[in-house]
Amino acid sequence: MTTMTGTTRLLLHEASLARVGDALAAHGRALTLLVMDGHGQITVEGQAADTDPSGPDAAWASNDVFESPAAREFMVAMLKAPKLAWVQSAAAGFDHPIFRQLVEKGVRLTPTHTYGVGISEYVVAGVLDHFQRGPERRAARTAKAWRRFSLREVMGTRWLIVGFGGIGQAVAERARAFGAVITGVRRDLAPHPLAETIAAIDQLPVLLPRADVVVLATPLTAATHRLAGAAFFAAMKPGSVLVNIGRGGLVDETALLAALDRGVPEHAVLDVFETEPLPAESPFWIHPRVSLTAHTSGITSGQRARNDAAFLENLSLFLAGEPPPGAVDARDVLAG
């Protein structure tokens, strides 16, 4: 998509440019780069552009942006841009308030769909560690105690994956390799090759009592906020495992703690929480039925390269006047 001057103005972080500069240069004069440094200063072809009223037509909110001290300045630059038409985000979700503000401006928002590999490996590793009684085996080794444990197999277990997009499908692919039986929950009820069954979210009361593993991989929206509450946990199967790699707001944490104390679910693998960082006084830190990490399931060795490649592919489409695929439904973002 080119402007009246024949060039598209792209806002990006200097660290992102350092990795993909050659690929961007191949677009020639069709692309003008607005580069923000770690202090929030923007330059265009080496010249300061802080007073430029036109702003960007597109922006790449990469991980470099979210990790930068200048993250706020980058967000402000996007919100002030009168002609901003498209933002590629490095986030898989869209619940951050900045995304609502952008969509309200009419911006097309494309989250990344590249986290499936790392997050799905995290999910399988977390379930396997519980099934294989990892904490007990490690404690026995520390105590130099020769103890034999009965281990649980994944083969034949039923996995209920709530949110069957790219991440949910990647989880299904890896769990099926171990012989798991997959039910995917999503809006589109068309059959999928990675699931034995596709179901709607209103079928959860029937599906939960059958599931050995329940994975929350759905975006956080008004419809899914605290989806996993007291009734959800009461319907779960004895011996089941809950895994949340979506958003902390999908879970009523008070209800989850009460359910864990009662023994169902048997265990929870949690990478996300309503309040992050997790407060030191949170009971989750020391709960014996909980494995937790600090929102790290997607921080893997290959993720940055996949994000870069996805952005470059979508940018080429945008420059050609074609809408990049995978944009979020504005109604979901605006619903809160």
C-alpha positions as CSV (number, residue, x, y, z in Angstrom):
1,M,0.0,0.0,0.0
2,T,1.7,3.2,-1.1
3,T,0.8,6.7,-0.2
4,M,0.3,9.7,-2.5
5,T,4.0,10.3,-2.5
6,G,4.6,6.7,-3.8
7,T,6.1,5.4,-0.6
8,T,4.8,3.6,2.5
9,R,6.2,4.9,5.8
10,L,7.0,2.1,8.2
11,L,7.7,2.7,12.0
12,L,9.9,0.1,13.6
13,H,12.5,-0.3,16.3
14,E,16.2,0.0,15.6
15,A,16.9,-3.5,16.9
16,S,14.4,-5.0,14.5
17,L,16.0,-3.1,11.6
18,A,19.4,-4.5,12.5
19,R,18.0,-8.0,11.8
20,V,15.9,-7.5,8.7
21,G,17.4,-4.3,7.2
22,D,18.6,-6.1,4.0
23,A,15.1,-7.5,3.4
24,L,13.5,-4.1,3.8
25,A,16.1,-2.5,1.6
26,A,14.9,-4.8,-1.2
27,H,11.7,-2.8,-1.4
28,G,13.6,0.3,-2.5
29,R,11.7,3.6,-2.7
30,A,8.4,1.8,-2.0
31,L,9.3,1.9,1.7
32,T,10.5,4.8,4.0
33,L,11.7,3.7,7.4
34,L,10.9,5.6,10.6
35,V,13.3,4.1,13.0
36,M,12.9,4.5,16.8
37,D,15.9,4.0,19.0
38,G,16.0,2.9,22.6
39,H,15.5,6.4,23.9
40,G,12.3,7.0,21.9
41,Q,13.9,9.2,19.2
42,I,12.7,8.7,15.6
43,T,14.9,9.2,12.6
44,V,14.1,9.1,8.8
45,E,17.2,8.4,6.7
46,G,19.3,9.6,9.6
47,Q,17.4,12.8,10.2
48,A,15.4,13.5,13.3
49,A,11.7,13.2,12.6
50,D,10.1,14.0,16.0
51,T,8.2,17.0,14.6
52,D,7.0,15.1,11.4
53,P,3.1,15.5,11.4
54,S,2.4,12.8,8.9
55,G,3.7,9.8,10.9
56,P,3.7,6.2,9.7
57,D,1.3,4.3,7.5
58,A,2.3,1.0,9.1
59,A,4.1,-0.1,12.2
60,W,5.9,-3.2,13.4
61,A,5.3,-3.6,17.2
62,S,8.0,-6.3,17.5
63,N,9.3,-7.9,20.7
64,D,12.1,-5.3,20.5
65,V,9.4,-2.7,21.1
66,F,7.8,-4.4,24.0
67,E,11.2,-5.1,25.6
68,S,12.5,-1.5,25.1
69,P,12.6,1.4,27.5
70,A,11.0,3.3,24.7
71,A,7.9,1.1,24.4
72,R,5.6,3.9,25.6
73,E,7.0,6.3,23.0
74,F,6.5,3.8,20.3
75,M,2.8,3.3,21.3
76,V,2.3,7.1,21.4
77,A,3.8,7.5,18.0
78,M,1.3,4.9,16.6
79,L,-1.7,6.5,18.3
80,K,-0.7,10.0,17.0
81,A,-0.3,8.8,13.4
82,P,-3.2,10.1,11.4
83,K,-2.7,7.7,8.5
84,L,-1.8,4.6,10.3
85,A,-3.5,1.7,8.5
86,W,-1.8,-1.5,9.7
87,V,0.1,-2.7,12.7
88,Q,1.9,-6.1,12.9
89,S,2.2,-7.1,16.5
90,A,4.6,-9.6,18.1
91,A,1.9,-10.5,20.6
92,A,-0.3,-13.5,20.1
93,G,-3.1,-11.9,22.0
94,F,-4.9,-8.5,21.7
95,D,-6.1,-7.7,25.2
96,H,-3.5,-5.0,25.9
97,P,-5.3,-1.6,26.0
98,I,-3.1,-0.2,23.2
99,F,-4.7,-2.6,20.8
100,R,-8.2,-1.4,21.6
101,Q,-7.1,2.2,21.0
102,L,-5.6,1.3,17.7
103,V,-8.6,-0.6,16.5
104,E,-10.8,2.4,17.5
105,K,-8.7,4.5,15.1
106,G,-9.6,2.0,12.3
107,V,-6.2,0.3,12.3
108,R,-6.0,-3.2,11.0
109,L,-4.3,-5.3,13.7
110,T,-2.4,-8.5,12.9
111,P,-1.1,-10.4,15.9
112,T,1.6,-13.0,15.4
113,H,0.7,-16.6,14.7
114,T,4.1,-18.0,15.1
115,Y,4.2,-19.1,18.8
116,G,2.9,-22.6,18.2
117,V,6.2,-24.4,18.2
118,G,7.6,-23.2,21.5
119,I,4.3,-23.0,23.4
120,S,3.2,-26.4,22.3
121,E,6.5,-27.9,23.4
122,Y,6.1,-26.2,26.8
123,V,2.6,-27.7,27.2
124,V,3.7,-31.2,26.4
125,A,6.7,-30.9,28.7
126,G,4.6,-29.6,31.6
127,V,2.0,-32.5,31.2
128,L,4.8,-35.1,30.8
129,D,6.6,-33.8,33.9
130,H,3.5,-34.3,36.0
131,F,2.6,-37.7,34.4
132,Q,6.2,-38.8,34.8
133,R,6.2,-37.6,38.5
134,G,9.2,-35.3,37.9
135,P,9.1,-33.4,41.2
136,E,8.9,-36.7,43.2
137,R,11.8,-38.2,41.2
138,R,13.9,-35.2,41.6
139,A,13.2,-35.1,45.4
140,A,14.1,-38.7,45.7
141,R,17.4,-38.1,43.9
142,T,18.2,-35.2,46.2
143,A,17.5,-37.4,49.2
144,K,19.6,-40.3,47.6
145,A,16.5,-42.5,48.0
146,W,16.1,-45.4,45.6
147,R,12.4,-45.2,45.0
148,R,10.4,-46.7,42.1
149,F,7.4,-44.7,40.9
150,S,4.4,-45.8,38.7
151,L,4.3,-43.4,35.8
152,R,1.3,-42.3,33.8
153,E,1.1,-42.7,30.0
154,V,-0.1,-40.0,27.6
155,M,-1.3,-42.8,25.2
156,G,-5.0,-42.9,25.1
157,T,-5.6,-39.8,27.2
158,R,-8.2,-37.3,26.1
159,W,-7.0,-33.7,25.6
160,L,-9.5,-30.8,25.5
161,I,-7.9,-27.8,23.8
162,V,-10.0,-24.6,24.4
163,G,-9.0,-22.3,21.6
164,F,-8.0,-24.3,18.5
165,G,-6.1,-21.7,16.5
166,G,-2.5,-21.9,15.6
167,I,-1.2,-22.6,19.1
168,G,-4.0,-25.0,20.0
169,Q,-3.4,-26.9,16.7
170,A,0.4,-27.1,17.4
171,V,-0.4,-28.6,20.9
172,A,-2.7,-31.1,19.2
173,E,-0.1,-32.1,16.7
174,R,2.5,-32.9,19.4
175,A,0.1,-34.5,21.8
176,R,-1.3,-36.8,19.1
177,A,2.3,-38.0,18.4
178,F,2.1,-39.5,21.9
179,G,-1.3,-41.1,21.2
180,A,-3.6,-38.6,22.8
181,V,-7.1,-38.1,21.6
182,I,-7.9,-34.5,20.8
183,T,-11.1,-32.4,21.1
184,G,-10.7,-28.8,19.8
185,V,-13.0,-26.0,20.9
186,R,-13.5,-23.1,18.6
187,R,-16.1,-21.0,16.7
188,D,-15.6,-22.7,13.4
189,L,-17.1,-26.2,13.8
190,A,-15.7,-27.6,10.6
191,P,-13.7,-30.8,11.1
192,H,-9.9,-30.5,11.5
193,P,-7.3,-33.2,10.7
194,L,-5.6,-32.6,14.1
195,A,-8.7,-33.3,16.1
196,E,-11.0,-36.2,16.5
197,T,-13.8,-33.8,17.5
198,I,-14.4,-30.1,17.1
199,A,-16.9,-28.6,19.5
200,A,-18.4,-25.2,20.5
201,I,-17.6,-23.5,23.7
202,D,-21.1,-24.1,25.1
203,Q,-20.4,-27.8,25.1
204,L,-17.7,-27.5,27.8
205,P,-20.0,-28.9,30.6
206,V,-20.3,-32.1,28.6
207,L,-16.6,-32.3,27.5
208,L,-14.8,-31.4,30.8
209,P,-15.8,-34.6,32.7
210,R,-14.2,-36.7,29.9
211,A,-10.9,-34.8,29.6
212,D,-7.6,-35.9,31.1
213,V,-5.8,-32.7,30.1
214,V,-7.5,-29.3,29.5
215,V,-5.4,-26.7,27.7
216,L,-6.5,-23.0,27.7
217,A,-5.2,-21.5,24.5
218,T,-8.0,-19.1,23.6
219,P,-7.6,-15.3,23.5
220,L,-8.9,-13.2,26.4
221,T,-12.1,-11.5,25.4
222,A,-15.2,-10.3,27.1
223,A,-16.7,-13.8,26.3
224,T,-13.7,-15.8,27.7
225,H,-12.9,-13.6,30.8
226,R,-12.8,-16.1,33.8
227,L,-14.1,-18.8,31.6
228,A,-12.5,-21.3,33.9
229,G,-14.4,-20.7,37.1
230,A,-16.0,-22.7,39.9
231,A,-18.5,-24.5,37.6
232,F,-15.7,-25.3,35.1
233,F,-13.5,-26.9,37.8
234,A,-16.4,-28.8,39.4
235,A,-17.0,-30.4,36.0
236,M,-13.4,-31.6,35.5
237,K,-12.4,-35.2,35.8
238,P,-10.5,-36.6,38.8
239,G,-6.8,-36.9,37.9
240,S,-7.1,-34.2,35.2
241,V,-4.5,-31.6,34.5
242,L,-5.2,-27.9,33.7
243,V,-2.7,-26.0,31.5
244,N,-3.1,-22.2,30.9
245,I,-0.9,-20.7,28.3
246,G,-3.5,-18.2,27.1
247,R,-4.0,-15.3,29.5
248,G,-4.4,-15.2,33.3
249,G,-7.8,-13.6,32.9
250,L,-9.2,-16.8,31.5
251,V,-9.1,-18.3,35.0
252,D,-10.9,-17.3,38.2
253,E,-7.8,-17.8,40.3
254,T,-9.6,-18.0,43.7
255,A,-11.8,-20.7,42.3
256,L,-8.8,-22.6,40.9
257,L,-7.0,-22.5,44.2
258,A,-10.1,-23.9,46.0
259,A,-10.5,-26.6,43.3
260,L,-6.8,-27.6,43.6
261,D,-7.2,-27.9,47.4
262,R,-10.1,-30.3,46.8
263,G,-7.9,-32.3,44.4
264,V,-9.6,-31.7,41.0
265,P,-7.9,-30.8,38.9
266,E,-5.1,-32.9,40.2
267,H,-2.5,-30.4,38.9
268,A,-2.2,-27.1,37.1
269,V,0.5,-25.9,34.8
270,L,0.4,-22.1,34.7
271,D,2.4,-19.8,32.6
272,V,0.1,-16.7,32.9
273,F,-1.7,-15.0,35.7
274,E,-4.1,-12.1,36.1
275,T,-1.4,-10.0,37.9
276,E,2.1,-10.2,36.4
277,P,4.7,-10.3,37.8
278,L,3.0,-12.8,40.2
279,P,3.0,-11.2,43.7
280,A,5.3,-12.8,46.2
281,E,2.4,-13.4,48.6
282,S,0.4,-15.4,45.9
283,P,-0.4,-19.0,47.1
284,F,0.4,-20.3,43.7
285,W,4.2,-20.0,44.4
286,I,4.1,-22.7,47.0
287,H,1.0,-24.8,46.1
288,P,2.0,-28.4,45.8
289,R,-0.4,-29.0,42.9
290,V,1.0,-26.2,40.8
291,S,3.8,-25.9,38.3
292,L,4.4,-22.2,37.2
293,T,6.6,-20.1,35.0
294,A,6.8,-16.4,34.5
295,H,4.9,-16.0,31.1
296,T,7.9,-17.6,29.3
297,S,6.3,-20.4,27.3
298,G,6.7,-18.4,24.0
299,I,10.3,-17.2,24.7
300,T,12.1,-19.8,22.7
301,S,15.2,-20.1,20.5
302,G,13.4,-19.9,17.2
303,Q,10.7,-17.5,18.0
304,R,12.3,-14.2,17.0
305,A,13.3,-15.5,13.6
306,R,9.7,-16.8,12.9
307,N,8.3,-13.4,14.0
308,D,10.6,-11.6,11.6
309,A,9.7,-13.9,8.7
310,A,6.0,-13.5,9.3
311,F,6.3,-9.7,9.4
312,L,8.3,-9.6,6.2
313,E,5.7,-11.8,4.4
314,N,2.8,-9.7,5.7
315,L,4.6,-6.4,4.8
316,S,5.0,-7.6,1.2
317,L,1.3,-8.2,1.0
318,F,0.6,-4.8,2.5
319,L,2.8,-3.0,0.1
320,A,1.1,-4.9,-2.8
321,G,-2.3,-3.5,-1.6
322,E,-3.4,-6.9,-0.2
323,P,-4.6,-7.2,3.4
324,P,-2.2,-9.3,5.5
325,P,-4.1,-12.5,6.7
326,G,-4.9,-13.3,10.3
327,A,-6.1,-9.8,11.4
328,V,-8.2,-9.9,14.6
329,D,-11.9,-9.2,14.4
330,A,-12.4,-5.6,15.6
331,R,-15.5,-6.7,17.4
332,D,-13.5,-9.0,19.7
333,V,-11.1,-6.2,20.5
334,L,-13.7,-3.5,21.1
335,A,-15.8,-5.8,23.3
336,G,-13.1,-5.5,25.9
